Amino acid sequence: MAYSTAPDVQAQFPGIASSEGGAQAIVQRLVMQTVFAVLESQARNALVPDAIISTILNQLEVRVNYTPLHCRKAIRSLTEMDG
């Protein structure tokens, strides 16, 4: 994940985060959603009751230590531009 404060980069890649904190929040959310989905799936496969699954998931805290790339320039490839 990367972020950019450069208007031209943001114009080329509208989904790019505009700050380091924004990029970190995106990564944190993606990791947390994935961890929860895997744990919930495994618990259901093991026939753990929903109430216990909920209790377990509510106690979890996912921490991600990640420093996103600061993108100052970006160039789209011709294949990306052509579709």
N, C-alpha and C positions, 0 to 999 in steps of 0.2 A: 504494500500500500504506500502511496506517495501523496504529497500535498504540494500545492503551488499557490503562491501569492501573485504570480505573473498573469495579468489579464489575457495575454495571447494564449497561454497554456490552458487557462480555464475556458476560453472560447473554443479551443480545439477539443478539449476533453471535459465536457460539462459535469461529469460525475466525479471529477477529482476533488478531493477535500481542499478547502481553502486555508487550512491551518494544521499545524502539527497535532494539536489537541483533537481536531475534527477527524483526522486520519486515525489517531489512536482510538477514538471512540468507535469508529467503524470496525476496526480490527477486534476490539474488545467485544462488541456486540456479536460479530460473526462467530468468534470463538465460543462465547457463552451460549449462543443458540445451538451451536453444533454439539458442545459438551452435554447440554441438557437433553437434546434430541437423542443422542446415543445412549445416555444413562436411562432415559425414559423407555426407550425401545428395549434395552437389555432387561430392565426390570419387568416390563410387560411380558417379555418372552419367558421370564422366570416365574411368571404368575404372581408377582408381588401385588398386593391390593393397592388400588388407586390412592387411598388415604396415606399409605406408607410412602408411596412414590412422591406424592405431593410434599409430605413432611421432609423427606430427604432433599428434594430439589430446593425447597425453601431455605434450607440450611447451607446450601452451597454458595461459595463466592469464588468466581473465576477471576484470576489476576493475570494480566498479560504485560510482560515487560518488552516493549517494542518501540524502537525509534524509527519513525517513517522517513522515507527519502524525501528530501526537499528538491522538487523539480523546478529548475529555473527556465529550462527550454525543453521543447518537445517537438518532434517531427512525426507526422503520421506517415506510414508506409503507403506506397501506391496501391497495394492490394487492399488495405483497409479502406482507402478512399473510393476504390472501385466497387466495393461491396463485398 
